[in-house]
């Protein structure tokens, strides 16, 4: 999974704070003096505590996900205070050949953890569906019909725009350990990226157990320490990324690897055994990378 934060309001925190404070001022936001850091901090704290959603509707963020599954995107597009544009399998023919050892489908970490035999069975099933997809295309079946044979794990990409209010809601829900693993990884990666550019808006973000001190999951709080540790780690990664952005040139992407926190690395022995059984090497690690564009 690769997460790209492509666009956002420059100085969005100062601008949004000016707009918010103008609601109790004689002056419109265009004539307001730039609020102090203390005032900016206060307005975003009040916005969260008092559920002032109109304030947090102003900052917006444009981002995309690459190498995610259709299973993921079917969940993601349920967020409707947003706009989504996804790769169309009506018009795009998926390349279901294995090139350079890179699979065209996602392999869940739960499968990777089962060992070589399970991985090989999973991969061979995916490859057979890919072969059938190519066969249907050769017979003249249009891509919009041939795609019916493709698995839910087929890799895709999707771009979205959301405001801060909706993103805080997404993180509340999907950073919870009850959330499906792929969308949970996406939520934590977004948290790190958003915190790197808007720290005062997202400094108290996290799963409900942290943002609202209430467990809304099925575990009854048993995963709180794990969620807290991962959330704090994303804040650390966000700070690291913010420093990198300060040192980078304008209009370029700066990235960090979150695989150690959000992904899964397969052992060398398992990789070698899978390669022997399949007859070719295959990239098995589930990697998570985050990129933020410097404006």
N, C-alpha and C positions, 0 to 999 in steps of 0.2 A: 504494500500500500504506500502510495506517495500522496501527500497532502500539500497542496499549494495555496497559500493565501496571496491572491493576485492583486487585490485592490481594496482600498479603505480610505476613509476621510483623513487627510493629513491634519494633525492637531485636533482630532475628533473630540478628545476629552475637553480641551479648552473651549472649543466651539459649542459643544453640547452643554457644558456648564454655563456658558454665557446665555444661551437660549433659555435654560432652566431658571436661572436667577432673574431673568427679565420678566418672568411671570409675576414677581412681587416687587417690581421696580417701576418708576415713572418713565423709564426709558426703554425703547425697543432693543432687542438683542444686537442690532447693527450699531447701536450707539453705546453699548455697555463697555466698560473698561475690562481688560483681560482679568479674569478672576485669579486670585492667588491659589497657590498649591493647596492651602488649607481649605479654601472654598470649593475647589474642584473635588477634593477628597470628600468633603462633607456632602455635597449634592449627590454624589454617586452612592454614598452610604445611605442617605435618606431615600434615594430612589429604590434601593433594594428593600430597605426596612418597611417603607410605606407603600410598596408596590406601585410606584409612580411610572407606569409603563410608558406613558407618553414621552418621558425624558429619554428613556433607553431605546425608543423607536428611532431616534435620529441617527446615531452612528450605524453605518452599514459596512458589511464586509463581503467581498466576492472571493470565492475559493473553489477549488476543484479537488476531486479524488481520482487517482489513477490506479489501475490494477486492483480494483475492488470487484466483488462478485455482484451478479444480478440479485442475489439474495439480499445483499447489503442495500442496493439502491431501491429495492421494493420497500424496504423499511424507511429509507431516507426521505423519499418523496412524500411520505405521509405528513411531513412538516409543511404546512400550507401558507404560513406567513413568510413566504419565501418565493423565489423563482428558481426553477431547475431546468437545465438543458442537458440531456443525456445522449450518448452515442446511440444512433438508431440502427438496430439490426434488421430493419426493413431494407435499408439502402447500403449498409456496410456488410461486406462478406468477411466473416471471421476467418483468420488464417489459423486453421487447426493443425498445422504441421508443427513439429517441435524444432525450432530453429535456435541454434546456439545453446541448447539445453534449457531454454526458458519455457515453462509451461504456459499455455493460453488459458488456464483455469487456476482457480485458487485451491490450495490444499490446506484445509483447516489444521491448526496446531494439534487438535485432539486426534486427528488421523496421524500426523507426524509422530506423535508421542507413542503410538502403538507399535512402532518398529517397521522394519523393511517389508515383511510379508504383507502387512495391511496396506502400507503405502503403495506397493506394487499393484495390489488388487484394485485399489482406488484409481491409480493412474491408468491402468489398462482399460478400466471401464470408461473413463473420460476419453481416452484415445479412440475407443470403439465408437463412441458417439460422434467424435470429430470426424472419423472416417465415414460414417453414415451421412453426416452433414455434407461432406465434399461429394459423396456419391449422388446425393439428391440434387445438388447444384449442377453436376455434370448431366443429369437427366433433364435439366431444364426447369426444375422446380425453382420458383423465385425465392430469393433470400428471406422474404417475409414469411414464407411457409417452411422453408428448410430449417429456419431457426427453432422450430418447435422441437427438434431433436436435441438441441444444445442443452447442456446441464445448467442448473441454477448457479453453479460455480464459475461459469464462463466470465473471464475478465472483461471489465468495461470501464468507462470513465464518465464522470458527471460533474457539472459545474453548477454552483448555487450562489444565490445572494440572500443574505439574511441580515436583519438588524440585531443590535445587541440584546434586546429583550428576548427575541426568539432563540438566539444562541445560548443565552443563560438558561433558558428552559430546556434546550437540547442537552446541555451539559448536566443539568439537574437530573434529567431522566436517564441519559445514556452512559454517564460515568458510573452509574450504579452497577454493582456486580450481578444484578439480576438481568441486565441488558445482554443481548447477544454479543459474543466476543468481538466480532468484526466492527460493529457500530460502536462498541465500547472503546476499542482502540482508536477509532476515528474521533470520538468525543474527547479523549484525553490528549490526542495530538493537536486538535483544535484549541484546547485549553492552553497548551504550551505556546502555540503560535499567537493566539489572541492576547495572552498575558504579555507577550513580548512587545506588542505595539500599543495596547490599551491596558496597562497594569491597574489603573485605578477603577476601571469598569469591571475587570474580571478578577480582582484580587480575592474576592470572597466566593468565587465560583467553585463548583465541585458537585459531587452527588448530593442528594437531599440530606443525607446524614451529616454532611459538613455545611452546606449552604443554609439549611433550615434546622439543623440539629434534630431531624426526624427521620427515622428509617421507614421508607415506603416499600421496601422489598420483602422477600419471603424469608430472608435469613435472620430477621429479628435483631439486627445489629451485629451479628457475629463476624461480618466482614469489614466492620468499621475501621479497624487498625490497618488493614490492607488497603482500603480505599483512601484513608488519610495519608498513608505513606506514598502511594502513587500520585495523589494530588499534589503533595508537597514536592515530589520529584519533578512534576510537570512545571511547577512554578520555578524551580531551580533551572530547568531546561529553558524556560521562557526568559529568565534573566541572562542566561548564557547566550541565547539567540539575540537578545536586545543589544548586548555588547558587540556581537558580531555585526549587527546591522549598523551600529554607529561607525564602525571602521570600514564599511563597504561603500562602494560607489553607488551613485543614484541609478535607479532603474535597473536593478539586477536582483537575482534571487540569492538568498543566503540560506543554507540548509544545515540541519543537524540530524543525526541518526538516532532514532528512538527504539531501535530493534531490541536493545537490551532491556528496555522497560515494557514495551508493548508488543514485541514480536516473539519469534521463536527460532533458535538456531539448532539445526540437526547435527548430531555428532558425525565425525568423519567416517567412523565404522559403518554407520547406517547408510550414509551417502554412497559409500563404496559398494555395499551389498546391494542396494537398490540399482546402482549402475550395472552390476553384474547380472542381476535378474532381468532387467529390462533390455540390456544389450547396448545401452547408451547412457551417458551422464545426464542428470536432470537437476536443475536448481530447486532445492527443497526448502531452504530457509524462508520463513515468513518474515519479511523485512518491513519496517515502518520508518519512513523518512518524511521529514517536515521541511518545507521551504516557504520563506516569507519574502515578498518582494520589497525592496528598499525604494521608497518613493522620493 
